[in-house]
Amino acid sequence: MIASKSQIDRRPFRSQADRKSEEALESQYRSVAIPEVVAALSQARRESAVAKPA
């Protein structure tokens, strides 16, 4: 018997430490990045976050 898994069960596991490390690196490099690039990446991230739940 194969148990069906919901979409949330199939996502890869990420520890809280990994997420915090990624957020720290993002904030650190945002200060040295080109502002236009940061704005474009932030917009793309927001759009993909909105599109995924639908």
C-alpha positions in Angstrom: 0.0 0.0 0.0 1.3 3.4 -1.0 0.4 6.3 1.3 -0.3 9.4 -0.5 1.6 12.5 0.7 0.4 16.0 0.6 2.4 18.7 -1.1 3.7 19.9 2.3 5.0 16.4 3.1 7.1 16.2 0.0 9.0 19.4 0.6 12.7 19.0 1.5 13.5 19.3 5.2 15.4 22.4 6.2 16.5 22.9 9.8 16.0 26.2 11.6 19.8 26.6 11.8 20.0 26.4 8.0 17.3 28.9 7.5 18.8 31.4 10.0 22.2 30.9 8.3 20.7 31.7 4.9 18.9 34.7 6.2 22.1 36.0 7.9 24.0 35.6 4.6 21.3 37.3 2.6 21.2 40.3 5.0 25.0 40.5 5.0 25.4 40.5 1.3 22.4 42.7 0.7 24.6 45.6 2.1 27.3 45.1 -0.6 25.0 44.2 -3.5 23.8 46.4 -6.3 20.5 47.8 -5.2 18.7 47.2 -8.5 19.7 43.5 -8.4 18.5 43.2 -4.8 15.2 44.8 -5.7 14.7 42.5 -8.7 15.5 39.3 -6.7 13.2 40.4 -3.9 10.4 40.9 -6.4 11.0 37.5 -8.0 11.0 35.8 -4.6 7.7 37.5 -3.6 6.1 36.5 -6.9 7.2 32.9 -6.5 6.0 32.8 -2.9 2.6 34.0 -4.0 2.4 31.6 -6.9 3.4 28.4 -5.0 0.4 28.2 -2.6 -2.1 28.5 -5.5 
